[in-house]
Amino acid sequence: MVSIFIFSKALAIEFNGKFMQGHFIVGQTETNSKIYIDKKEVKVSKDGFFVFGIDRDRKFDLVVTKILNGKKRKNYKKNL
C-alpha cells in the first residue's frame, strides 16, 4: 500500500493502493473538490472519497489534477 500526502490544507489529498498496472486506487480529499485522472473527471463522494483503476496495459505516467476553490494542483505518478 502506498500513501501520498500533500501538505497544504486547501489542497490535501490522500491515496491508498499500489500505483501499478492493473491496480485499484482509493483517494480522499475535500468534498467540494474536482478530481481528474489524466483528463477524465472522477466522481467525488459527499465524504470526499474517489476511486479509479490503472489499466493493465498502461505505459505512461499518471496525472492526477485537483481543483478546489479555483486552485488547481497537478500530481504526477511515474514508473507505472
MMTF fields as JSON, N, C-alpha, C and O atoms, coordinates in Angstrom:
{
  "mmtfVersion": "1.0.0",
  "mmtfProducer": "UNKNOWN",
  "numBonds": 319,
  "numAtoms": 320,
  "numGroups": 80,
  "numChains": 1,
  "numModels": 1,
  "chainsPerModel": [1],
  "groupsPerChain": [80],
  "chainIdList": ["A"],
  "bondAtomList": [4, 2, 8, 6, 12, 10, 16, 14, 20, 18, 24, 22, 28, 26, 32, 30, 36, 34, 40, 38, 44, 42, 48, 46, 52, 50, 56, 54, 60, 58, 64, 62, 68, 66, 72, 70, 76, 74, 80, 78, 84, 82, 88, 86, 92, 90, 96, 94, 100, 98, 104, 102, 108, 106, 112, 110, 116, 114, 120, 118, 124, 122, 128, 126, 132, 130, 136, 134, 140, 138, 144, 142, 148, 146, 152, 150, 156, 154, 160, 158, 164, 162, 168, 166, 172, 170, 176, 174, 180, 178, 184, 182, 188, 186, 192, 190, 196, 194, 200, 198, 204, 202, 208, 206, 212, 210, 216, 214, 220, 218, 224, 222, 228, 226, 232, 230, 236, 234, 240, 238, 244, 242, 248, 246, 252, 250, 256, 254, 260, 258, 264, 262, 268, 266, 272, 270, 276, 274, 280, 278, 284, 282, 288, 286, 292, 290, 296, 294, 300, 298, 304, 302, 308, 306, 312, 310, 316, 314],
  "bondOrderList": [1, 1, 1, 1, 1, 1, 1, 1, 1, 1, 1, 1, 1, 1, 1, 1, 1, 1, 1, 1, 1, 1, 1, 1, 1, 1, 1, 1, 1, 1, 1, 1, 1, 1, 1, 1, 1, 1, 1, 1, 1, 1, 1, 1, 1, 1, 1, 1, 1, 1, 1, 1, 1, 1, 1, 1, 1, 1, 1, 1, 1, 1, 1, 1, 1, 1, 1, 1, 1, 1, 1, 1, 1, 1, 1, 1, 1, 1, 1],
  "groupList": [{"groupName": "MET", "atomNameList": ["N", "CA", "C", "O"], "elementList": ["N", "C", "C", "O"], "formalChargeList": [0, 0, 0, 0], "bondAtomList": [1, 0, 2, 1, 3, 2], "bondOrderList": [1, 1, 2], "singleLetterCode": "M", "chemCompType": "L-PEPTIDE LINKING"}, {"groupName": "VAL", "atomNameList": ["N", "CA", "C", "O"], "elementList": ["N", "C", "C", "O"], "formalChargeList": [0, 0, 0, 0], "bondAtomList": [1, 0, 2, 1, 3, 2], "bondOrderList": [1, 1, 2], "singleLetterCode": "V", "chemCompType": "L-PEPTIDE LINKING"}, {"groupName": "SER", "atomNameList": ["N", "CA", "C", "O"], "elementList": ["N", "C", "C", "O"], "formalChargeList": [0, 0, 0, 0], "bondAtomList": [1, 0, 2, 1, 3, 2], "bondOrderList": [1, 1, 2], "singleLetterCode": "S", "chemCompType": "L-PEPTIDE LINKING"}, {"groupName": "ILE", "atomNameList": ["N", "CA", "C", "O"], "elementList": ["N", "C", "C", "O"], "formalChargeList": [0, 0, 0, 0], "bondAtomList": [1, 0, 2, 1, 3, 2], "bondOrderList": [1, 1, 2], "singleLetterCode": "I", "chemCompType": "L-PEPTIDE LINKING"}, {"groupName": "PHE", "atomNameList": ["N", "CA", "C", "O"], "elementList": ["N", "C", "C", "O"], "formalChargeList": [0, 0, 0, 0], "bondAtomList": [1, 0, 2, 1, 3, 2], "bondOrderList": [1, 1, 2], "singleLetterCode": "F", "chemCompType": "L-PEPTIDE LINKING"}, {"groupName": "LYS", "atomNameList": ["N", "CA", "C", "O"], "elementList": ["N", "C", "C", "O"], "formalChargeList": [0, 0, 0, 0], "bondAtomList": [1, 0, 2, 1, 3, 2], "bondOrderList": [1, 1, 2], "singleLetterCode": "K", "chemCompType": "L-PEPTIDE LINKING"}, {"groupName": "ALA", "atomNameList": ["N", "CA", "C", "O"], "elementList": ["N", "C", "C", "O"], "formalChargeList": [0, 0, 0, 0], "bondAtomList": [1, 0, 2, 1, 3, 2], "bondOrderList": [1, 1, 2], "singleLetterCode": "A", "chemCompType": "L-PEPTIDE LINKING"}, {"groupName": "LEU", "atomNameList": ["N", "CA", "C", "O"], "elementList": ["N", "C", "C", "O"], "formalChargeList": [0, 0, 0, 0], "bondAtomList": [1, 0, 2, 1, 3, 2], "bondOrderList": [1, 1, 2], "singleLetterCode": "L", "chemCompType": "L-PEPTIDE LINKING"}, {"groupName": "GLU", "atomNameList": ["N", "CA", "C", "O"], "elementList": ["N", "C", "C", "O"], "formalChargeList": [0, 0, 0, 0], "bondAtomList": [1, 0, 2, 1, 3, 2], "bondOrderList": [1, 1, 2], "singleLetterCode": "E", "chemCompType": "L-PEPTIDE LINKING"}, {"groupName": "ASN", "atomNameList": ["N", "CA", "C", "O"], "elementList": ["N", "C", "C", "O"], "formalChargeList": [0, 0, 0, 0], "bondAtomList": [1, 0, 2, 1, 3, 2], "bondOrderList": [1, 1, 2], "singleLetterCode": "N", "chemCompType": "L-PEPTIDE LINKING"}, {"groupName": "GLY", "atomNameList": ["N", "CA", "C", "O"], "elementList": ["N", "C", "C", "O"], "formalChargeList": [0, 0, 0, 0], "bondAtomList": [1, 0, 2, 1, 3, 2], "bondOrderList": [1, 1, 2], "singleLetterCode": "G", "chemCompType": "PEPTIDE LINKING"}, {"groupName": "GLN", "atomNameList": ["N", "CA", "C", "O"], "elementList": ["N", "C", "C", "O"], "formalChargeList": [0, 0, 0, 0], "bondAtomList": [1, 0, 2, 1, 3, 2], "bondOrderList": [1, 1, 2], "singleLetterCode": "Q", "chemCompType": "L-PEPTIDE LINKING"}, {"groupName": "HIS", "atomNameList": ["N", "CA", "C", "O"], "elementList": ["N", "C", "C", "O"], "formalChargeList": [0, 0, 0, 0], "bondAtomList": [1, 0, 2, 1, 3, 2], "bondOrderList": [1, 1, 2], "singleLetterCode": "H", "chemCompType": "L-PEPTIDE LINKING"}, {"groupName": "THR", "atomNameList": ["N", "CA", "C", "O"], "elementList": ["N", "C", "C", "O"], "formalChargeList": [0, 0, 0, 0], "bondAtomList": [1, 0, 2, 1, 3, 2], "bondOrderList": [1, 1, 2], "singleLetterCode": "T", "chemCompType": "L-PEPTIDE LINKING"}, {"groupName": "TYR", "atomNameList": ["N", "CA", "C", "O"], "elementList": ["N", "C", "C", "O"], "formalChargeList": [0, 0, 0, 0], "bondAtomList": [1, 0, 2, 1, 3, 2], "bondOrderList": [1, 1, 2], "singleLetterCode": "Y", "chemCompType": "L-PEPTIDE LINKING"}, {"groupName": "ASP", "atomNameList": ["N", "CA", "C", "O"], "elementList": ["N", "C", "C", "O"], "formalChargeList": [0, 0, 0, 0], "bondAtomList": [1, 0, 2, 1, 3, 2], "bondOrderList": [1, 1, 2], "singleLetterCode": "D", "chemCompType": "L-PEPTIDE LINKING"}, {"groupName": "ARG", "atomNameList": ["N", "CA", "C", "O"], "elementList": ["N", "C", "C", "O"], "formalChargeList": [0, 0, 0, 0], "bondAtomList": [1, 0, 2, 1, 3, 2], "bondOrderList": [1, 1, 2], "singleLetterCode": "R", "chemCompType": "L-PEPTIDE LINKING"}],
  "groupTypeList": [0, 1, 2, 3, 4, 3, 4, 2, 5, 6, 7, 6, 3, 8, 4, 9, 10, 5, 4, 0, 11, 10, 12, 4, 3, 1, 10, 11, 13, 8, 13, 9, 2, 5, 3, 14, 3, 15, 5, 5, 8, 1, 5, 1, 2, 5, 15, 10, 4, 4, 1, 4, 10, 3, 15, 16, 15, 16, 5, 4, 15, 7, 1, 1, 13, 5, 3, 7, 9, 10, 5, 5, 16, 5, 9, 14, 5, 5, 9, 7],
  "groupIdList": [1, 2, 3, 4, 5, 6, 7, 8, 9, 10, 11, 12, 13, 14, 15, 16, 17, 18, 19, 20, 21, 22, 23, 24, 25, 26, 27, 28, 29, 30, 31, 32, 33, 34, 35, 36, 37, 38, 39, 40, 41, 42, 43, 44, 45, 46, 47, 48, 49, 50, 51, 52, 53, 54, 55, 56, 57, 58, 59, 60, 61, 62, 63, 64, 65, 66, 67, 68, 69, 70, 71, 72, 73, 74, 75, 76, 77, 78, 79, 80],
  "secStructList": [7, 5, 7, 7, 5, 7, 7, 7, 4, 4, 4, 7, 3, 3, 3, 3, 5, 7, 7, 1, 6, 6, 7, 3, 3, 3, 3, 3, 3, 7, 6, 6, 7, 3, 3, 3, 3, 6, 6, 3, 3, 3, 7, 7, 7, 6, 6, 1, 3, 3, 3, 3, 3, 7, 7, 6, 6, 7, 7, 1, 7, 3, 3, 3, 3, 3, 3, 3, 6, 6, 3, 3, 3, 3, 3, 3, 3, 7, 7, 7],
  "xCoordList": [0.84, 0.0, 0.888, 1.896, 0.501, 1.242, 0.337, -0.802, 0.82, 0.077, 0.901, 2.1, 0.258, 0.918, 0.138, -1.082, 0.835, 0.187, 0.747, 1.955, -0.132, 0.287, -0.062, -1.228, 0.927, 0.75, 0.323, 1.066, -0.845, -1.469, -2.926, -3.617, -3.402, -4.771, -5.785, -6.711, -5.63, -6.583, -6.43, -7.357, -5.297, -5.062, -4.726, -4.086, -5.149, -4.817, -5.478, -6.631, -4.731, -5.239, -4.454, -3.253, -5.132, -4.501, -4.878, -6.024, -3.912, -4.144, -3.808, -2.855, -4.591, -4.3, -4.379, -5.386, -3.332, -3.261, -1.889, -1.076, -1.649, -0.372, -0.532, -1.422, 0.313, 0.298, 1.043, 2.166, 0.376, 0.929, -0.142, -1.335, 0.286, -0.648, -1.622, -1.227, -2.912, -3.947, -4.452, -5.282, -3.987, -4.397, -5.509, -5.763, -6.159, -7.3, -6.852, -6.268, -7.119, -6.675, -7.895, -8.86, -7.842, -8.866, -8.22, -7.129, -8.898, -8.385, -9.38, -10.572, -8.891, -9.766, -9.271, -8.071, -10.223, -9.94, -11.103, -12.017, -11.079, -12.198, -13.426, -13.295, -14.609, -15.85, -16.168, -16.834, -15.738, -16.064, -15.029, -15.091, -14.1, -13.035, -13.503, -14.431, -12.846, -12.987, -11.672, -10.602, -11.749, -10.566, -10.579, -11.595, -9.444, -9.261, -8.101, -7.036, -8.309, -7.239, -6.928, -7.763, -5.723, -5.36, -6.343, -6.305, -7.207, -8.161, -9.609, -10.54, -9.798, -11.141, -11.523, -10.808, -12.667, -13.133, -13.686, -14.401, -13.341, -13.898, -14.803, -14.578, -15.815, -16.789, -16.177, -15.495, -16.436, -16.015, -17.276, -18.235, -17.285, -18.467, -18.681, -17.828, -19.818, -20.118, -19.16, -19.043, -18.476, -17.48, -16.06, -15.108, -15.912, -14.607, -13.825, -12.655, -14.44, -13.744, -13.91, -14.93, -12.896, -12.971, -12.138, -11.236, -12.439, -11.73, -11.412, -12.106, -10.354, -10.03, -9.116, -8.442, -9.105, -8.244, -7.148, -7.292, -6.061, -4.944, -4.952, -4.847, -5.075, -5.162, -3.981, -2.85, -4.24, -3.173, -2.138, -1.051, -2.468, -1.527, -0.936, -0.281, -1.152, -0.695, 0.827, 1.522, 1.334, 2.781, 3.337, 4.541, 2.481, 2.954, 2.511, 1.689, 3.065, 2.795, 1.317, 0.587, 0.889, -0.481, -0.504, 0.34, -1.455, -1.576, -2.882, -3.964, -2.761, -3.929, -4.022, -3.081, -5.169, -5.382, -6.527, -7.582, -6.31, -7.342, -7.655, -6.751, -8.944, -9.38, -10.286, -11.281, -9.943, -10.73, -10.703, -9.636, -11.872, -11.999, -11.154, -10.544, -11.121, -10.391, -8.891, -8.191, -8.377, -6.949, -6.74, -7.427, -5.787, -5.509, -4.14, -3.159, -4.096, -2.833, -2.704, -3.616, -1.575, -1.314, -0.262, 0.709, -0.476, 0.479, 0.761, -0.14, 1.995, 2.405, 2.888, 3.691, 2.41, 2.918, 3.657, 3.066, 4.941, 5.79, 6.084, 5.785, 6.663, 7.132, 6.024, 6.137, 4.983, 3.895, 4.299, 3.52],
  "yCoordList": [-1.171, 0.0, 1.239, 1.295, 2.225, 3.465, 4.604, 4.693, 5.471, 6.666, 7.874, 7.934, 8.83, 10.062, 11.21, 11.289, 12.09, 13.228, 14.514, 14.646, 15.449, 16.779, 17.699, 17.788, 18.383, 19.122, 20.558, 21.493, 20.725, 22.034, 21.828, 21.074, 22.48, 22.243, 22.393, 21.589, 23.39, 23.623, 22.623, 22.459, 21.958, 21.044, 19.633, 18.88, 19.256, 17.942, 16.827, 16.942, 15.745, 14.571, 13.362, 13.455, 12.242, 11.02, 9.874, 9.774, 9.009, 7.84, 6.575, 6.55, 5.534, 4.215, 3.216, 3.147, 2.45, 1.459, 1.505, 2.381, 0.562, 0.493, 1.134, 0.758, 2.086, 2.73, 1.834, 2.123, 0.731, -0.257, -0.628, -0.461, -1.127, -1.568, -2.59, -3.515, -2.404, -3.333, -3.131, -3.915, -2.117, -1.914, -0.878, -0.088, -0.906, -0.071, 0.883, 0.45, 2.178, 3.204, 3.87, 4.201, 4.063, 4.808, 6.098, 6.084, 7.214, 8.507, 9.22, 8.913, 10.174, 11.001, 12.435, 12.702, 13.349, 14.774, 15.556, 14.965, 16.862, 17.675, 17.419, 17.129, 17.53, 17.173, 18.069, 17.61, 19.288, 20.206, 20.169, 20.989, 19.256, 19.166, 18.476, 17.668, 18.81, 18.072, 17.352, 17.94, 16.08, 15.266, 14.772, 14.278, 14.909, 14.413, 13.433, 13.718, 12.282, 11.325, 11.453, 11.145, 11.909, 12.363, 13.479, 14.529, 13.308, 14.371, 13.975, 14.66, 12.854, 12.351, 12.656, 12.295, 13.33, 13.643, 12.384, 11.598, 12.21, 11.108, 11.677, 12.778, 10.921, 11.376, 11.363, 10.414, 12.445, 12.543, 12.425, 13.167, 11.495, 11.272, 12.44, 13.319, 12.44, 13.51, 13.478, 14.461, 12.348, 12.231, 12.492, 12.409, 12.808, 13.143, 11.971, 12.131, 10.797, 9.641, 9.57, 9.993, 9.033, 8.769, 7.533, 7.185, 6.874, 5.653, 5.672, 6.314, 4.961, 4.783, 3.577, 3.171, 3.02, 1.888, 2.3, 3.264, 1.565, 1.791, 0.641, -0.527, 0.984, -0.009, -0.974, -0.566, -2.231, -3.238, -3.091, -3.662, -2.328, -2.104, -0.692, -0.3, 0.069, 1.461, 1.524, 0.788, 2.414, 2.511, 3.902, 4.122, 4.844, 6.202, 6.704, 6.076, 7.844, 8.428, 8.741, 8.965, 8.751, 9.071, 10.509, 10.887, 11.311, 12.7, 12.841, 12.594, 13.247, 13.491, 14.992, 15.622, 15.571, 17.009, 17.241, 16.616, 18.144, 18.507, 19.983, 20.813, 20.305, 21.69, 21.939, 21.238, 22.928, 23.305, 24.816, 25.424, 25.413, 26.868, 27.616, 28.637, 27.105, 27.753, 27.495, 27.953, 26.769, 26.449, 25.072, 24.11, 25.0, 23.766, 23.227, 23.967, 21.917, 21.282, 19.974, 19.147, 19.777, 18.538, 17.735, 18.279, 16.425, 15.477, 14.432, 14.003, 14.032, 13.042, 11.8, 11.885, 10.645, 9.384, 8.713, 8.403, 8.489, 7.935, 6.468, 5.915, 5.87, 4.483, 3.473, 2.637, 3.547, 2.561, 1.26, 0.307],
  "zCoordList": [0.0, 0.0, 0.0, 0.704, -0.797, -0.908, -0.482, -0.941, 0.381, 0.768, 0.386, 0.66, -0.243, -0.642, -0.012, -0.156, 0.679, 1.306, 0.729, 0.53, 0.465, 0.042, 1.203, 1.589, 1.765, 2.994, 2.764, 3.063, 2.246, 2.117, 2.447, 1.761, 3.476, 3.942, 2.817, 2.716, 1.984, 0.9, -0.238, -1.032, -0.34, -1.45, -0.981, -1.715, 0.24, 0.782, -0.014, -0.43, -0.221, -0.926, -0.419, -0.163, -0.278, 0.205, -0.718, -1.158, -1.013, -1.862, -1.08, -0.3, -1.294, -0.742, -1.879, -2.583, -2.058, -3.122, -3.77, -3.477, -4.642, -5.36, -6.729, -7.493, -7.038, -8.348, -9.331, -9.744, -9.69, -10.61, -11.617, -11.362, -12.749, -13.782, -13.204, -12.495, -13.524, -13.091, -11.671, -11.211, -10.963, -9.575, -9.447, -10.357, -8.295, -7.941, -6.843, -5.85, -7.009, -6.063, -5.427, -6.115, -4.104, -3.375, -2.904, -2.335, -3.143, -2.714, -1.825, -1.843, -1.047, -0.227, -0.277, -0.222, -0.383, -0.491, 0.102, 0.677, -0.032, 0.435, -0.446, -1.635, 0.142, -0.553, -1.743, -2.67, -1.762, -2.861, -3.981, -4.898, -3.927, -4.924, -6.193, -6.174, -7.29, -8.536, -8.751, -8.594, -9.111, -9.338, -10.775, -11.265, -11.445, -12.808, -12.811, -12.262, -13.428, -13.667, -15.143, -15.994, -15.443, -16.78, -17.137, -16.496, -18.111, -18.465, -18.179, -18.604, -17.451, -17.175, -15.724, -14.789, -15.557, -14.211, -13.544, -14.165, -12.267, -11.491, -10.407, -9.906, -10.059, -9.064, -7.67, -7.282, -6.918, -5.523, -4.678, -4.89, -3.715, -2.88, -1.927, -1.806, -1.258, -0.299, 0.892, 1.623, 1.086, 2.145, 1.65, 2.426, 0.357, -0.205, -0.775, -1.123, -0.88, -1.43, -2.945, -3.49, -3.617, -5.047, -5.347, -4.585, -6.451, -6.826, -8.313, -9.102, -8.684, -10.095, -10.239, -9.292, -11.423, -11.719, -12.682, -13.434, -12.649, -13.565, -14.564, -14.19, -15.814, -16.878, -16.834, -16.571, -17.089, -17.011, -18.114, -18.027, -19.154, -20.255, -20.247, -21.213, -19.189, -19.135, -19.203, -18.502, -20.058, -20.264, -19.948, -20.079, -19.535, -19.307, -17.939, -17.272, -17.528, -16.22, -16.031, -16.997, -14.778, -14.399, -13.888, -13.076, -14.35, -13.908, -13.132, -13.663, -11.855, -11.01, -10.817, -10.335, -11.196, -11.051, -10.085, -10.191, -9.146, -8.182, -8.339, -8.435, -8.363, -8.42, -7.221, -7.032, -6.418, -5.245, -5.117, -5.027, -5.11, -4.975, -6.0, -5.684, -7.227, -8.303, -8.3, -9.203, -7.299, -7.235, -7.845, -7.503, -8.748, -9.485, -9.077, -9.004, -8.813, -8.435, -9.19, -9.164, -9.867, -10.6, -9.868, -9.342, -9.845, -9.28, -10.339, -11.06, -10.426, -11.415, -10.708, -9.779, -11.135, -10.616, -11.752, -12.787, -11.568, -12.625, -12.386, -11.327, -13.368, -13.292, -13.036, -12.14, -13.799, -13.673, -14.287, -14.281]
}
